Amino acid sequence: MKRLITLLMLCLCGVWLYAGAREGAPDGSRPGFGERRYSISGMAEYSYNTTWGHHANFDVQALMPINRYFEMEAKMQFSTANVHTGVVQLRPKFELLVGELFIETDLRYRAVARNRIGDINALIGLGYRMDYVSITFGSFTRIIDDYNMTWHEQGNYVVEPFNLLYRVEVFCRPQNNYWNLSFMVSNSDDYQMERMWQPLFMAGAWYDVDDHWRLNFWAQCKPTGMFHLDATFYGATFRTGFSYRF
């Protein structure tokens, strides 16, 4: 029994020392999570789906890790399909011995100008991330309105008060590595939220050219009918671009 207690104490001490070694720099960046630094990204996309056809998207994203307990992101996407999206994300964080918990709150607005429709999404979720995995579950509300809506005509907009959100991403290497590959299944990406039975399959990669410049790649496949046992191809997107980290 004494040997067992001694072994358990040594294991606990090892975990504690490992966590202390991961505390990172004084500014709060932690190497286990991709060295979160202020950054701005510009990317170009080729995209196709059976609704909008072939089109190009242009993205601008900013990551702002205010301190070790809070970060935010702002994202904009402009599309030749005449569909434009803006996103603001606020993310309080709570450090654990291994990894960290975070609360994710998103507000997204997509202007489907081609159809004179506005799509508003508000999300709150709870997530956990560490070197090789990031998992988020939450709920979001969607409001879809017509540009021609008048305030006394409630029939011109649709409200979906509760939708389940899920996101599971795994990495091939620790997130502080200068290159990496990731694979994700989710019903949400940077700019869209789908209903829970409409999963998106994504793969991403990055390569650090130097201490400031990062080359990004990202691809997505969007089938339809996955949960109805009749899956068919709906659309695909391919993205590439650079990030500058300060």
Residue pairs with C-beta under 8 A, 6 or more apart in sequence:
15 97
15 98
16 97
18 97
18 98
19 96
19 97
19 98
22 30
22 31
22 32
23 30
24 30
24 31
24 32
24 68
27 68
28 36
28 65
28 67
28 68
28 69
29 35
29 36
29 37
29 65
29 68
30 36
30 68
30 95
30 100
31 174
31 176
32 99
32 130
32 131
32 174
32 175
32 176
33 100
33 129
33 130
33 175
33 176
34 175
34 176
35 175
35 176
35 245
36 63
36 65
36 71
37 63
37 65
37 245
37 246
38 63
38 64
38 65
38 245
38 246
39 62
39 63
39 214
39 243
39 244
39 245
39 246
40 60
40 61
40 62
40 63
40 243
40 244
41 59
41 60
41 61
41 62
41 63
41 216
41 241
41 242
41 243
41 244
42 58
42 59
42 60
42 241
42 242
43 58
43 59
43 61
43 216
43 218
43 239
43 240
43 241
43 242
44 56
44 57
44 58
44 59
44 239
44 240
44 241
45 56
45 57
45 58
45 59
45 237
45 238
45 239
46 54
46 56
46 237
46 238
47 54
47 55
47 56
47 57
47 79
47 81
47 235
47 236
47 237
47 238
48 54
48 55
48 235
48 236
48 237
49 222
49 234
49 235
49 236
50 234
50 235
51 235
52 81
52 83
52 114
53 81
55 79
55 80
55 81
56 79
56 80
57 77
57 78
57 79
57 80
57 237
57 239
58 77
58 78
58 79
59 75
59 76
59 77
59 190
59 191
59 239
59 241
60 75
60 76
60 77
61 73
61 74
61 75
61 76
61 190
62 73
62 74
62 75
63 71
63 73
64 71
64 72
64 73
64 74
65 71
66 72
68 93
68 95
69 92
69 93
69 94
69 95
70 90
70 91
70 92
70 93
71 91
71 93
72 88
72 89
72 90
72 91
73 87
73 88
73 89
73 91
74 87
74 88
74 89
75 85
75 86
75 87
75 89
75 190
75 191
76 84
76 85
76 86
76 87
77 84
77 85
77 86
77 190
77 191
78 84
79 85
81 114
82 112
82 113
82 114
83 110
83 111
83 112
83 113
83 114
84 110
84 111
84 113
85 108
85 109
85 110
85 111
85 191
85 192
86 108
86 109
87 106
87 107
87 108
87 190
87 191
88 106
88 107
88 108
89 104
89 105
89 106
90 104
90 105
91 102
91 103
91 104
91 105
92 102
92 103
93 100
93 101
93 102
94 100
94 101
94 102
98 130
99 128
99 129
99 130
99 131
100 128
100 129
100 130
101 126
101 127
101 128
102 126
102 127
102 128
102 129
103 124
103 125
103 126
103 127
104 123
104 124
104 125
104 126
104 127
104 136
104 138
105 123
105 124
105 125
106 121
106 122
106 123
106 140
107 120
107 121
107 122
107 123
108 119
108 120
108 121
108 122
108 123
108 191
108 193
109 118
109 119
109 120
109 121
110 118
110 119
110 120
110 121
110 191
110 192
111 118
111 119
112 118
112 119
116 146
116 147
116 148
117 144
117 145
117 146
117 147
118 144
118 145
118 146
118 147
119 142
119 143
119 144
120 142
120 143
120 144
120 145
121 140
121 141
121 142
121 193
122 140
122 141
123 138
123 139
123 140
123 165
123 188
123 193
124 138
124 139
124 140
125 136
125 137
125 138
125 139
125 165
125 167
126 136
126 137
126 138
127 134
127 135
127 136
127 137
127 138
127 167
128 134
128 135
128 136
129 135
131 171
131 174
131 175
131 176
132 170
132 171
132 174
132 175
133 168
133 169
133 170
133 171
134 167
134 168
134 169
134 171
135 167
135 168
135 169
136 165
136 166
136 167
136 186
137 164
137 165
137 166
137 167
138 164
138 165
139 162
139 163
139 164
139 165
140 163
140 165
140 188
140 193
141 159
141 160
141 161
141 162
141 163
142 158
142 159
142 160
142 163
142 193
143 157
143 158
143 159
143 160
144 157
144 158
144 160
145 156
145 157
145 158
146 156
146 157
148 156
149 156
149 157
150 156
163 193
163 195
163 196
164 187
164 196
165 186
165 187
165 188
165 193
165 196
166 185
166 186
166 187
166 196
167 184
167 185
167 186
167 187
167 188
168 184
168 185
168 186
169 182
169 183
169 184
169 186
170 182
170 183
170 184
171 180
171 181
171 182
172 180
172 181
172 182
173 179
173 180
173 181
174 180
178 207
178 208
179 205
179 206
179 207
179 208
180 205
180 206
181 203
181 204
181 205
182 203
182 204
182 205
183 202
183 203
184 200
184 201
184 202
184 203
184 204
185 199
185 200
185 201
185 202
186 199
186 200
186 202
187 193
187 194
187 195
187 196
187 198
187 199
187 200
188 194
188 200
189 200
189 202
189 220
194 200
197 226
197 227
197 228
198 222
198 224
198 226
199 223
199 226
200 220
200 221
200 222
201 220
201 221
201 222
201 223
202 218
202 219
202 220
202 221
203 218
203 219
203 220
204 216
204 217
204 218
204 219
205 216
205 217
205 218
206 214
206 215
206 216
206 217
206 243
207 214
207 215
208 214
208 215
209 215
211 245
212 244
212 245
212 246
213 242
213 243
213 244
213 245
214 242
214 243
214 244
214 245
215 240
215 241
215 242
216 239
216 240
216 241
216 242
216 243
217 239
217 240
218 237
218 238
218 239
218 240
219 236
219 237
219 238
219 239
220 236
220 237
221 233
221 235
221 236
222 234
222 235
222 236
222 237
223 231
223 232
223 233
223 234
224 231
224 232
224 233
224 234
225 231
225 232
